Amino acid sequence: MSAPDPRIPPGACDCHCHVFGPAARFPYAEPRSYTPEDAPLEMYLALLDQLGLARGVVVQPSAYDRDNTATLDALRRAPERLRGVAVGGAELTPAILREMHAAGIRGLRANEYRRAGQAAYHGGVRLAEIMPLMPAMADLGWHLQLWIDAADLPELLPQLVRLPVPVVVDHMGRLHHSRGTADPGFQALRRGAAEGRLWAKLSGTYRLGATAPDYAEARPFHEALLAANPEVLVWGTDWPHPRPEGPVPDAAALLRIFLDWTPDPADRARVLSRNPARLYDFPPA
């Protein structure tokens, strides 16, 4: 293994990964949109070590629908190093949320990602079903993670900015790069970040339809969000990259691209370390 990049600050965090399997122990949901290869906790912790990252955030994937067992197991086995984002709705109670909190969960994920008006993935919970849980989430200091195409963000934005919890938009809004940074949906995300009303993940560069291996077409979106407000940005690998559009990315290359596109050491420290510590309730690095 090569030595970690010296530009990585102490306490750096990968804020978007998934843990899959072993399937024999943690079977996937039926039906599901994809069947991943096993990517268990041990592989992920080894990746963090390889990259030189101190921490990680395990996000419940749609292949498990609302069964958070694999995610919770990972958090309980590495409590100092990991936090998580769960999926659930009407079946959850404040007492269950408190149990999840003790295990390391710090947010719930809403799936509003649509293609031609239809859900793009089996599994997932719509925002409307999570709304009754907002008071309990606020009491715990949780956030809402939102999986959405930025094209649908302007319609939802008035509701989002009234929520009592932070709202974190996945993968820079996951709009195709050909729509450009002037796209009204991306501009809604940029303004929300500039006003401190929305957080965004500087992740999923390859999910914007950008070309491997350098994903240069995604750079203007990264830079626009960074210029808007580096205090509300986090970064993630999206490992193990389920359902990639194109070649499966290399996590080390994605980290290197982030560092190259974020030249200010103070901004790197914010996005990789300080902001995750606030959002996911990690102790200071």
Secondary structure by P-SEA (a helix, b strand, c coil): cccccccccccccccbbbbbccccccccccccccccccccaaaaaaaaaaaccccbbbcccccccccaaaaaaaaaaccccccccccccccccaaaaaaaaaacccbbbbbcccccccccccccccccccccaaaaaaaabbbbbbbccccccccaaaaaaaccbbbbbccccccccccccccaaaaaaaaaaaaccbbbbccccccccccccccccaaaaaaaaaaaccccbbbbccccccccccccccaaaaaaaaaaacccaaaaaaaccaaaaaaaccccc
